[in-house]
Structure formats: structure tokens, C-alpha cells
Amino acid sequence: MKKISSALLLIVTLSCLATIIVNYYTIKVLSASRAYINGESQYSKGQKEASALLISYIYSGNETEYNSFLKAISIPIGDRHAREALSAPVISTKAAKAGFLQAHNHPDDIGNMIWLFRNFSHLGMFKKAVTIWEQGDVMVEQLHQTGLNAHALITSQNVSHTQKDQLISAINGISAQLTIKQQAFSDTLGIISRQINFWVFLVNVIVTLFIIGNIIVFVWVTFRSMQLAQNKIIEQNNNLQALNTDLDKVIYNVSHDLRSPLNSLTGLISLIDNEKNLDEIKVYTALMLESVNKQGKFINDILQSVKNKQAVIKPACDLNQVIEDVVAQNNYSNNGRKLRYYRDVVVKNVNCDALKLKIVLNNLVSNAIKYSDLGKNESWIKIKAYRNEADCVIEVEDNGIGIKGDDKEHIFDKFFAAHQSQDSTGIGLYLTKDAVQQMHGTINVNSEYGIGTKFIINIPCFTGSN
């Protein structure tokens, strides 16, 4: 984003700079063109005044009128001197300035006039204007020479009426041709000015659209970056919330599932207290060590699962091994009183996360032990696994105290305890259902109070062999 913003800012800056430069030189060209048009006006005025004074002098012979003729004709002659100085192989700026001043051009305009001539006199329409100017200067010189000849004849007092008429006719002819050239010169400069205006307008429109386009792109990129940043922040927040939720579940799982091995250890300790045979005590302590090791591995697996959240989970687990680990973990949890386990497992591989399945079965088995009916002669848990048309079905059934009818629809709610007990946190079945749903499965319960409870889990089967 920073690089794109810098690039767009540079483009806009250069575009604005280009616009400033184009407009600066446009104003310079137009100012010089205006000065030439104004100079042409002085040129035309001086030539016409010189023609009129010369004709009057021819009729009157008044020397004052002749001197006025010379003064008037010096104006277009000054323009010719400026043109010749600028057209020379070695340009004389000083001579050009003197010529333009003699032609009554404004001093502030002369710099632009010289610049325009030096840079554009060989190009297009301005070259045509210079050619017309040069042709007009030839006629001005003819008018000047006519005036000198007329002065020589009148001074010699040897001039006839016919000669005077011829001189006046020549003056009028030159003046008429000069008027045509002056008009052509003005028209050419007008065309140049209009063309410059058009092209400058077009350039300004293009540059303006280019700048607007870049600004739009910059705004879009900025908005897009802000949107992406916002989405990233939302995604990060969602990930953090999900992580916090996972950590909560880890804490709940660890704290909840620690009860099973602790209960097993408590049961084994009770057996040790009542046992006098040292060899049997060693057996019990070995079982205690085995239970502690299994629980250590279980906790480590949970922590590793959180740490490797993005890791790919193997799409199959050994159901028999999971069941054996769960049974071993809970075997002595019932205050040392052994439960009878029945297994009917015809499905070996299940398409799920072994850790999550272990959490599910551990919660169901530990609950079955916790709520076993001590009034019955035997407490048992049946674990059955088979395959139906679509899923693998795992059933965990016990002959415990069962669940009351009103409590069935709430047992999977967070912090709901069907049987008020100091040992119940109301979190076990909530975590169980969550783990089943993460494995894309479902869990249901059938229970009759005083008879027992059966949990039925449906999860996708492994596509490989069973």
C-alpha cells in the first residue's frame, strides 16, 4: 500500500508539474503572440501614417511633413531591423531589442517576442507569419525609397504634375499591398493563438482527467487497503475469539478430565489401604503409575492439539485403542469398586480426531461411573460400535441411576447438572457434544430414570477397510 500510494502521489505531482509547465509556456506564447499583434498594429499605423504624410508632402512640398514621414516610416523599419537581427546566423539580441523599441513595442513584451521568434520562427504557422512579415518589409522599403526619391525631386524643384501623380499612384499601390500583408500577418497570428488555445485546452483536459483518474485509483486503493485491513482485523479478532474459546475448552477439558485419573488413583489408594499383601500393593502402585502416565499423555495431546491448530489431522483413528485407553483411565474410579465393561466393537477405523473421540468417550464413561447405581449388584458399561448405511455408530450404555425426563433436553447445556452433586461441574456433556460436532457428528441420549442411560454417537466412517 505504501509503495502504491507513493507511486500515485508521484504521478499526480508530476502531472500537476507538467500542467504548470504547459500553462506557463502557453501563457508565454500567447503573450508573445499578443505582443506581435500589437506590434503589427503599430507597424500598420506607422506605415499608413507615413503613406499619408508622404502624399501630403508631394502635394505641398512642406519639409515638416517630410520629416514626419521619416519618423512614421521608422516604426515598420524598426520591426524590420529586429527581424533581421533575429534571423541572422549570429543573433544579436541587443540589436533586436533596439529594433522593437524603435517600432514602439512595449519594453516588457520584447523578451517574450525575442523568445518566441528564436524558438518557433522555423515552425508551421509562425514560419508563415515571418515570411509575410519579410514580404511586408520589402514593401516598406519600397515606400521608404519612394519617399526619398520624392524628396530629391521636390527639393530640386524639377518635378512635374505627371511625376507627382506617378509617385502618389506608387504610394497607394504599395500601401494597398501592405494592407493585405498586414491583414494576413494578423490572421496568421490569430490562427496560431486559436490553435494554441485548443491544444492547451485539450492538454489540460487530458492531464486533469489523468489526475482525477489517479486520484480515483488512489482513493480506491486506499479504500480497498482499509477494507482489507479491516477484514484482516475482523479475521484476527475472530481467530482470537476462536482461540480463546478453544483455550476455555482446553481448560475445561483438562480440569474435567483430570477427575477420572484422580478418581482412579483414589480408588487404588483405597484398595492399598485395605491390602496387606505387598505384592498386590506393588500391582496397585504400578496401575497408579500407568494411570498417571496415561493422563500425562492425554494432557500433552490436548496442549499439542491447541499448539498445532492448523495441522492436518489424520482422517482415521483406531477405535479399539481409544476405548482401551479410556477404560484404563477410568478402571478404578468407582471408589475402588470395579465395573464390568462389555465391548462389542465391529468397526476398527473411524474418520475422526482420536483426541476428540477420547474426550467424548472419557466424559461418557466417567459420567457413567459417577452416576452408577450402588444399590445394584453389578455396575456395568457397554461400549458398542457398528456401521450403518451412512455413519459409524458408537453407543455407550450403563445401568446407572438414569436421567429424569425433564432433564434430558438440558443435559448438553453448559453448566447444567442433572444431578446436584459437588463433583459435577455441568461442563462434561457440553464439551462432549461440542467435540462430536467438530467431528461432523451427532449425539443423542436415551435414558430411563432408575434403569440406565444410553448415548448414541453418529460420526463419519473411515473410507478405508475396517
C-alpha positions in Angstrom: 0.0 0.0 0.0 2.8 2.4 0.9 4.6 1.8 -2.4 1.3 2.2 -4.4 0.5 5.4 -2.5 4.0 6.8 -3.1 3.8 5.9 -6.9 0.3 7.5 -7.3 1.4 10.6 -5.3 4.5 10.9 -7.6 2.3 10.5 -10.7 -0.1 13.2 -9.5 2.7 15.5 -8.5 4.4 15.1 -11.9 1.1 15.6 -13.7 0.5 18.8 -11.8 4.0 19.9 -12.5 3.5 19.1 -16.2 0.3 21.2 -16.2 2.1 24.1 -14.6 4.9 24.0 -17.2 2.5 23.6 -20.1 0.4 26.5 -18.9 3.4 28.7 -18.2 4.8 28.3 -21.7 1.3 28.6 -23.1 0.9 32.0 -21.4 4.3 32.9 -22.6 3.5 32.0 -26.3 0.1 33.7 -26.1 1.7 36.8 -24.5 4.3 36.9 -27.2 1.6 36.4 -29.9 -0.4 39.3 -28.4 2.7 41.5 -28.4 3.3 40.7 -32.1 -0.3 41.5 -33.0 0.0 44.8 -31.0 3.3 45.4 -32.8 1.6 44.8 -36.1 -0.9 47.4 -35.2 1.9 49.9 -34.6 3.6 48.7 -37.8 0.3 49.3 -39.8 -0.4 52.6 -38.1 3.2 53.8 -38.8 3.0 52.7 -42.5 -0.4 54.3 -43.2 0.6 57.5 -41.4 3.9 57.5 -43.4 1.9 57.0 -46.7 -0.5 59.8 -45.9 2.3 62.2 -44.9 4.3 61.4 -48.0 1.4 62.1 -50.3 0.7 65.4 -48.5 4.4 66.3 -48.8 4.3 65.6 -52.5 1.4 68.0 -52.9 2.7 70.7 -50.5 6.4 70.3 -50.5 6.4 71.1 -46.8 9.6 69.9 -45.3 8.0 69.3 -41.9 5.6 66.8 -43.4 8.6 65.0 -45.0 10.3 64.8 -41.6 7.1 63.5 -40.1 7.1 60.9 -42.9 10.6 59.8 -42.0 9.6 59.5 -38.3 6.5 57.4 -39.1 8.2 55.1 -41.6 10.9 54.4 -38.9 8.3 52.3 -37.0 8.0 49.5 -39.5 11.7 49.9 -40.4 12.4 49.2 -36.6 10.5 46.0 -36.8 12.5 45.0 -39.9 15.7 45.6 -38.1 14.5 43.4 -35.2 13.6 40.6 -37.6 16.9 40.8 -39.5 18.8 40.7 -36.1 16.9 37.6 -35.0 17.2 35.9 -38.5 21.0 36.5 -38.7 23.3 33.5 -38.4 24.6 35.1 -35.2 21.6 36.5 -33.3 22.1 40.0 -31.9 19.6 40.3 -29.0 20.7 43.9 -28.4 20.0 44.9 -32.0 16.7 43.1 -31.9 15.7 45.0 -28.7 16.7 48.3 -30.2 14.6 47.5 -33.3 11.5 46.5 -31.3 11.8 49.7 -29.2 12.1 51.8 -32.4 8.9 50.0 -33.6 7.1 51.3 -30.4 6.7 47.8 -28.8 6.3 47.8 -25.1 9.6 47.1 -23.3 8.0 44.4 -21.1 6.9 42.4 -24.2 10.2 42.4 -26.0 11.7 39.5 -24.1 8.8 37.2 -25.0 8.8 38.4 -28.6 12.5 37.5 -29.0 12.0 34.1 -27.2 9.1 33.2 -29.5 11.0 34.2 -32.7 14.1 32.3 -31.7 12.2 29.1 -30.8 9.3 29.0 -33.3 10.2 31.0 -36.4 11.1 27.8 -38.3 7.8 26.0 -37.3 4.5 25.8 -39.1 2.2 28.8 -39.0 4.7 31.1 -37.2 7.2 30.5 -40.1 4.4 31.6 -42.5 3.9 34.7 -40.4 7.6 35.5 -40.5 7.5 35.1 -44.3 4.6 37.5 -44.6 6.5 39.9 -42.3 9.5 39.7 -44.5 7.5 40.4 -47.6 5.9 43.4 -45.9 9.3 44.7 -45.0 10.3 44.7 -48.7 7.2 46.9 -49.5 8.0 49.2 -46.6 11.5 49.7 -48.0 9.9 50.4 -51.4 7.7 53.0 -49.7 10.8 54.4 -48.0 12.7 54.6 -51.3 9.7 56.3 -52.9 9.8 58.9 -50.2 13.5 59.5 -50.7 13.0 59.9 -54.5 10.1 62.2 -54.0 12.1 64.4 -51.6 15.0 64.5 -54.1 12.7 65.6 -57.0 10.8 68.2 -54.9 14.0 69.6 -53.4 15.4 70.1 -57.0 12.2 71.8 -57.9 12.2 69.8 -61.1 9.1 67.7 -60.7 6.1 67.7 -63.0 2.5 67.0 -62.1 2.7 63.8 -64.0 5.6 62.6 -61.9 3.7 63.6 -58.8 0.7 61.6 -59.9 3.0 58.6 -60.6 4.6 58.9 -57.2 1.2 59.1 -55.5 -0.1 56.1 -57.5 3.0 54.1 -56.5 2.5 55.1 -52.8 -1.2 54.0 -53.0 -0.3 50.7 -54.7 2.4 49.9 -52.0 0.0 50.9 -49.2 -2.7 48.6 -50.6 -0.4 45.7 -50.9 0.9 46.3 -47.4 -2.6 46.4 -46.0 -3.1 42.9 -47.5 0.1 41.6 -45.9 -0.7 43.2 -42.6 -4.1 41.5 -42.5 -2.5 38.2 -43.5 0.1 38.6 -40.7 -2.7 39.3 -38.2 -4.8 36.5 -39.4 -1.9 34.0 -39.2 -1.1 35.1 -35.6 -4.8 34.7 -34.8 -4.8 31.2 -36.2 -1.7 30.4 -34.1 -3.4 31.8 -30.9 -6.6 29.8 -31.5 -4.6 26.6 -32.2 -2.6 27.1 -29.1 -5.8 27.7 -27.1 -7.3 24.5 -28.5 -4.3 22.3 -27.8 -3.7 23.8 -24.4 -7.4 23.2 -23.5 -7.1 19.6 -24.8 -3.8 19.0 -22.9 -5.4 20.5 -19.7 -8.4 18.3 -20.1 -6.3 15.2 -20.6 -4.0 16.0 -17.7 -6.9 16.9 -15.5 -8.7 13.6 -16.4 -5.4 11.8 -15.8 -5.0 13.4 -12.4 -8.7 12.7 -11.5 -8.2 9.1 -12.7 -5.1 8.7 -10.5 -6.9 10.2 -7.5 -9.8 7.8 -8.1 -7.4 4.9 -8.2 -5.6 6.2 -5.1 -8.9 6.6 -3.2 -10.0 3.1 -4.4 -6.6 1.5 -3.4 -6.8 3.3 -0.1 -10.4 2.2 0.5 -9.5 -1.3 -0.6 -6.5 -1.4 1.7 -8.6 -0.1 4.6 -11.2 -2.7 3.8 -8.6 -5.5 3.6 -7.1 -4.2 6.8 -10.5 -4.1 8.5 -11.3 -7.6 7.2 -7.9 -8.7 8.5 -8.6 -7.2 11.9 -12.0 -8.8 12.0 -10.4 -12.1 10.9 -7.8 -11.7 13.6 -10.4 -10.9 16.2 -12.4 -13.9 15.1 -9.3 -16.1 15.3 -8.5 -14.7 18.8 -12.1 -15.3 19.9 -11.9 -18.8 18.5 -8.5 -19.3 20.2 -9.9 -18.0 23.5 -12.9 -20.4 23.1 -10.5 -23.2 22.3 -8.4 -22.3 25.4 -11.5 -22.3 27.5 -12.4 -25.7 26.2 -8.9 -26.9 26.9 -9.1 -25.6 30.4 -12.5 -27.2 30.9 -11.3 -30.5 29.3 -8.1 -30.7 31.3 -9.8 -29.7 34.6 -12.7 -32.0 33.9 -10.8 -35.0 32.6 -8.3 -34.8 35.4 -11.1 -36.1 37.7 -11.1 -39.6 36.1 -7.5 -40.5 36.8 -7.7 -38.8 40.2 -10.8 -40.9 41.0 -8.9 -44.0 39.7 -6.0 -43.0 42.0 -8.4 -42.5 44.9 -9.9 -45.9 44.2 -6.5 -47.6 44.0 -5.4 -45.9 47.2 -8.5 -47.2 48.9 -7.5 -50.7 47.8 -4.0 -50.2 49.0 -5.3 -49.2 52.4 -7.2 -52.4 52.7 -4.4 -54.6 51.3 -1.8 -56.4 53.4 -0.1 -58.3 50.6 3.0 -56.4 49.5 2.9 -58.0 46.0 -0.7 -56.8 45.5 0.3 -53.3 46.7 3.0 -53.3 44.0 0.4 -54.2 41.4 -1.8 -51.3 42.6 1.1 -48.8 42.6 2.0 -49.9 39.1 -1.6 -49.3 38.0 -1.4 -45.9 39.6 1.8 -45.1 37.7 0.2 -46.3 34.5 -2.9 -44.1 35.1 -0.7 -41.0 35.8 1.4 -41.6 32.7 -1.8 -42.0 30.5 -3.2 -38.8 31.9 0.1 -37.0 31.3 0.0 -38.2 27.7 -3.7 -37.1 27.4 -2.9 -33.6 28.7 0.1 -33.3 26.4 -2.1 -34.4 23.4 -4.6 -31.6 24.3 -1.9 -28.9 24.5 -0.3 -30.2 21.4 -3.6 -30.0 19.6 -4.0 -26.3 20.5 -0.4 -25.6 19.6 -0.8 -27.2 16.2 -4.3 -25.8 15.5 -3.6 -25.6 11.7 -2.0 -29.0 11.5 -3.7 -31.6 9.3 -5.4 -34.3 11.4 -5.2 -37.9 10.2 -8.6 -38.9 8.9 -8.7 -42.1 10.9 -8.2 -43.4 14.4 -8.1 -46.9 15.9 -11.4 -47.1 17.8 -10.3 -50.2 19.8 -7.2 -48.4 21.1 -9.2 -45.3 22.1 -11.7 -47.5 24.0 -8.9 -49.4 25.8 -7.2 -46.1 26.8 -10.5 -44.7 28.2 -11.3 -47.9 30.1 -7.7 -48.0 31.6 -8.1 -44.4 32.6 -11.3 -45.0 34.5 -11.0 -48.6 35.6 -10.7 -47.8 39.4 -12.7 -44.6 39.5 -15.7 -46.1 41.4 -14.0 -45.8 44.9 -12.0 -49.0 44.1 -15.1 -50.9 43.1 -14.5 -52.5 39.7 -17.1 -52.1 37.0 -17.7 -54.6 34.3 -17.0 -53.4 30.8 -18.7 -55.0 27.8 -17.3 -54.3 24.4 -18.9 -55.1 21.0 -16.7 -53.2 18.5 -17.0 -54.3 14.9 -15.6 -51.1 13.4 -11.9 -50.5 13.7 -11.2 -47.3 11.9 -13.2 -44.1 12.4 -12.9 -40.9 10.4 -12.2 -38.5 13.3 -9.7 -36.9 15.6 -8.6 -39.6 18.1 -8.1 -36.9 20.8 -11.6 -35.6 20.4 -13.0 -39.1 20.4 -11.1 -39.9 23.5 -12.5 -36.8 25.2 -16.0 -37.8 24.2 -15.8 -41.4 25.4 -13.9 -40.4 28.5 -16.7 -38.0 29.5 -19.4 -40.5 28.9 -17.6 -43.3 30.7 -16.6 -41.1 33.7 -20.3 -39.9 33.9 -21.5 -43.5 33.8 -19.1 -44.3 36.7 -20.0 -41.1 38.6 -23.8 -41.8 38.4 -23.6 -45.6 38.7 -26.3 -47.2 40.9 -24.6 -48.5 44.1 -27.8 -50.3 45.0 -27.5 -52.7 42.2 -25.5 -55.9 42.5 -23.3 -55.1 39.5 -22.4 -51.9 37.7 -21.6 -52.2 34.1 -20.8 -50.1 31.0 -21.4 -51.4 27.5 -19.5 -49.9 24.6 -20.8 -50.9 21.2 -19.6 -49.7 17.7 -21.0 -50.7 14.4 -21.6 -49.3 10.9 -25.0 -48.3 9.4 -25.7 -47.1 5.9 -24.2 -43.7 6.3 -22.2 -43.4 9.6 -20.3 -45.2 12.2 -22.4 -45.5 15.4 -20.8 -45.7 18.9 -23.1 -46.5 21.8 -22.1 -46.0 25.4 -24.7 -47.7 27.8 -24.8 -48.0 31.5 -27.1 -49.4 34.2 -26.7 -46.3 36.4 -29.4 -44.1 38.0 -30.5 -42.7 34.7 -31.8 -39.2 33.8 -35.1 -37.7 34.7 -37.4 -36.9 31.8 -37.4 -33.2 32.3 -33.6 -33.0 32.4 -32.9 -34.8 29.1 -33.3 -31.8 26.9 -30.9 -29.8 29.0 -28.1 -32.2 29.7 -25.9 -30.8 26.9 -26.3 -27.2 28.1 -23.2 -25.5 29.5 -23.0 -25.7 33.3 -26.2 -27.8 33.6 -26.1 -30.6 36.1 -28.9 -33.2 36.0 -28.0 -34.4 39.5 -26.9 -31.9 42.0 -23.5 -33.0 43.2 -20.4 -31.4 44.5 -18.4 -33.4 41.9 -20.5 -32.2 39.0 -19.4 -29.1 37.0 -22.1 -29.2 34.4 -19.4 -28.9 31.6 -18.7 -32.5 30.7 -21.6 -33.2 28.3 -21.4 -29.7 26.8 -17.7 -30.5 25.8 -18.8 -33.9 24.6 -21.4 -32.5 22.2 -19.0 -29.8 21.0 -16.3 -32.4 20.3 -18.8 -34.6 18.4 -20.0 -31.6 16.3 -16.4 -30.8 15.5 -16.1 -34.3 14.1 -19.2 -33.6 11.9 -21.2 -36.0 14.0 -24.3 -36.0 16.2 -25.0 -37.3 19.7 -28.4 -38.4 21.2 -29.4 -39.9 24.5 -32.0 -42.5 25.6 -32.5 -42.8 29.4 -35.0 -44.2 31.8 -34.7 -43.0 35.4 -33.6 -45.8 37.7 -32.8 -48.1 34.8 -29.9 -46.7 33.0 -28.7 -44.4 30.1 -27.5 -44.9 26.5 -25.7 -42.3 24.5 -25.7 -42.8 20.7 -23.0 -41.1 18.6 -23.0 -40.9 14.8 -19.8 -39.9 13.1 -18.5 -40.4 9.5 -16.8 -43.7 8.9 -13.3 -44.1 7.5 -13.4 -44.9 3.8 -10.7 -47.5 4.2 -11.0 -51.0 5.4 -12.5 -51.7 8.8 
